Amino acid sequence: KEPKILSLIPKELHYMWYRGYIDGDGCWYLNMNTYLRQFIISSEYNNDWSYIEKLFDSLNVKYSISRTISKKGHQSSSIRSCGYNNICKIGNYLYQDNIGIGLKRKYSKFLDIQNSSLIS
C-alpha cells in the first residue's frame, strides 16, 4: 500500500520523496574485490513493501524481500536489488535532476557503483 503522502505529491515529483526515504533507510553497497553491487532498504519485520515493489516493477528492476529474526530475537525485513543494471535504474530514477537535494554520501556511493562498470 502506497504511503498516503504520495497522493498529495504530483507524480512527476515522487522520485524526490523516494530519495528522502532512501536517504533515511536505504543503503548503496559496492565491494570492489568481488564487484558486488547492492541496493538495500531495511525496515521492521512486518513492513509492507508493496509500494517499493510497485516502484521497482515500474523501473523493471529485479529484487528480493527477506525477513529475518536474529538469535537475540531482533526482527527486520529488507528489500534488495543486486547487479549493475538494476542499481543504475534505481539511481537514475532517484537522481534524475541535478538540484543537489539529498545526502551527498548516498549519491556519491551510487556514482561509485555507476562508475564501477568501467573496471569490472
C-alpha positions, 0 to 999 in steps of 0.5 A: 500500500502506497504511503498516503503522502504520495497522493498529495505529491504530483507524480512527476515529483515522487522520485524526490520523496523516494530519495528522502526515504532512501536517504533515511533507510536505504543503503548503496553497497559496492565491494570492489574485490568481488564487484558486488553491487547492492541496493538495500532498504531495511525496515521492521519485520512486518513492513509492507513493501508493496509500494517499493515493489510497485516502484521497482516493477515500474523501473523493471528492476529485479529484487528480493524481500527477506525477513529475518529474526536474529538469535537475540530475537531482533526482527527486520525485513529488507528489500534488495536489488543486486547487479549493475543494471538494476542499481543504475535504474534505481539511481537514475530514477532517484537522481534524475535532476541535478538540484543537489537535494539529498545526502551527498554520501548516498549519491556519491556511493551510487556514482561509485557503483555507476562508475564501477562498470568501467573496471569490472 
